[in-house]
């Protein structure tokens, strides 16, 4: 499995957020597309990553004393750049799946934006992709040097 490459297993059509995107819009995009993480990009350059967990943490708790209008006003003002993880860990397309899995595990994260040397986003590989690879391997659909999807 160490010879499987990220570029053969990553998601290429990545849904991204801009830093100026309202947090509520990013949350809507994640819900509608059933994704948990979105790279934050400016002109295809990765600036960070925003997760559903980031959105949940930005929402007020049930113990708040604010009324519904105050809450909605404050939430509407939040931008993705206010809640995103800056300096997201990234990986290159020609790195091995083993390198990606190790980075996910060691950093306790669920996704790695895949970038070219200049920081341009070309894909994303997630823990779900790693599980998909393992299942294919268990089912003997993937050998040491194959790229079956």
N, C-alpha and C positions, 0 to 999 in steps of 0.2 A: 504494500500500500504506500510505501514511502516514495514511489515513483509516480503516483497519480498527481496530476497538476491542478492547481486551483482553477486555472482558466477553463478546464474541461468540466468543472462541477459548479462553478459560481453562477449566480443569477446575473444575466447580462442587462436585461431591461430593468434598471433600478429606478424605483420611485424615490425622488429626492425632495428635500425641503430647502428653501432658501433661508438665510439667516433672518430676513425681515418678515417671513411668513408668520401670520398670527398662530399662536400655539393651538387655538381651537381648530383652525384649518388643518394643521398638521395632525391633530388627533382624529379629525374626520377622515383624512386620507388613510391613516393607519387602520381605522375601523373598516372603511369601505373596501380596502384592498387586503384585509386580513394579514397585516404585517405588524411586527412588533418593534421594528427599528428602521430608521431612515437616515441615510447620510445627509449631512447639511453641506450644500455646495454653493459656491459662487463661481460662475463661468466654468463649471465642471471640475473645479478644484475643491477638494475635500477640506472643510473647515472644522468639522466635528460630526457628531452623531446624536440623534434624538431618539429616545425610546418611549414606549408606552409608560414605563415606570417613571421616567422624567416628567411626563404629563401628569400622572397620578400624584406625584409628589408636589407638583405646583398647584394642584387644586386645593381649595380650603377644606379643613376637616369639618366634621359634623358639629364640633364644639364651637365653631366661630360665632361671634356675636354680630357679624355683618348681616344685613338683610339681602334678599335675593338680587335687588338692583345693584347694590354695591359690589356684590360678588361678581355679577355679570360684567360690570364696568371694569373691574380690575382684571378679570380673565381676558377680556377683549383687548386689553392693552399689552398683555404678555406676548412677546415674540419668541420664536424658536431660539434665537441667539441668547435669550435670557435663561433658558433651561437646558440647553444642549451640553453634552460633554465635549469640551474643546480638546484639540490634539488627540483625536481618536486614533487608536492603533489601526494600522493598515497593513496590507500584504500585497505582494506583487503577483501578477498572473502566472508567472513561471515558477513560483514557489511551490513546494510540494504540499499535498493535503496534510501530510504529517506535520509540517511546519505550522499550517493553519490551525490544526486541532490542538497542537501544543500551545500556541499563542492564545487561543480561546480559553483553554484550561488554566494556564498560568496566570492570565490576567482576569480570570473570572468574568468573562464577557460572553455575549451571545452572537456577536457578528463582527466581521472585519470588512470594511470597505476595501475593494481591490483597486489599486491605483498603479498607474505608470510611474516611472521615475520622477516625472515633473509634478506628481500629485493629482493628475487627471483621473477621475473616477471612470472605471471600465466595468465594474461589477461589484457584487457583494457575496460573501460566503458566510453562512450562518451555521449554528449548531444543528439545525434541521438538515442542512446539506451534508454535514458529517454523518448524521444518523442514516441518511439516504445512501451514502457510500458504504457504510457498515452493513446495511441490509443487503445491498447488492453483492457485497463481498461474501456475506454469510450464505447467500443464495448462489454463490459461485458464478455470478454474472460479471465479476470484475477480477482480473488477475493483476499481477504485479505491474504490468505495463499497459493495461487496457484503459479505455476511456468510455466505457459503455454508460449510457444514461437511461 
